[in-house]
Amino acid sequence: MKTTVTIKVNEETLYKIKNFYEPHLTTNHNEHAFFTAKTDYCTITAYKTKKVLFQGKEAEREAAMWASIQEDIQNKQHQSYFLESIGSDEVGTGDYFGPVVVVSAYLDDTHVKKIQSLTIDDSKKLTDHDIKKVAPHLLNLLPYSLLILRNEKYNEVMNESDMNLNKLKALLHKQAITKLIQKINKNTTIIIDQFCSIDYFKQYINDSKFTKKINFHTKAETKFASVACASIIARYIFLQEMEKLSETLKITLIKGASSKVDRQGKQLVEKYGKDILRRIAKLHFKNTEKIEKLSI
Ligand code: MG
């Protein structure tokens, strides 16, 4: 296996590469260099001549990935969307009722053809109905790992000193990703849909060996199919959990955190007592206070 590989790219790919490795950029005093990035497994030096040098134990794999993206960009297929990678996303953190679900999903070339026939791009725009149609295929097709943090446990954890929602997300993502890496047993690009600054993420995780491997991207589900798939699976599982809760409570729980949610919360408290919220809702939301103040 080669440990040094150079490829020549065009401007579009060059900026894509820079953007991709952004969390890992380091200073380079070489006047011919455009940027240098250092990950755990590879050092990438891009030159103003648009030559990109990959060095390290994963140099060959990393360079091959970008060479293929470059080829696709030239063919105007924009396949970087289907980059071989682990994508990770979470659902339910903005909903007063129901759990938090974190999913990491792995996508490689063998999955791409099958995935392409499913409408997964712009997963945020998919309706619940679409999610229910698409997600079972993804669950069948892709290696993934899944964490469901139900409300009782969620409220317990959020009560710990030094805990906040972003820290909790960071820890859950780490757990899901670690599980998935063990499952697929290989090194690959890891992308998280960004929810806080990289510095905070590092601080929350406090494990530089892990954080060095992570690529953080905002709106990652629109940029990488692996994240889109993770996001769809997470929404699917969240919907299922909400349906189960709704069935037990004999009421269709409302998603989000609006005043409609407050009124429904009030109804539930009237019917089941105050303690019900601890078991079905995220207590630290302002909704809890609003529900207490509401009178029917
Ligand atoms: Mg997200």
Boltz pocket constraint, residues with backbone or C-beta under 6 A from the ligand:
constraints:
  - pocket:
      binder: B
      contacts: [[A, 89], [A, 90], [A, 193], [A, 194]]
      max_distance: 6.0
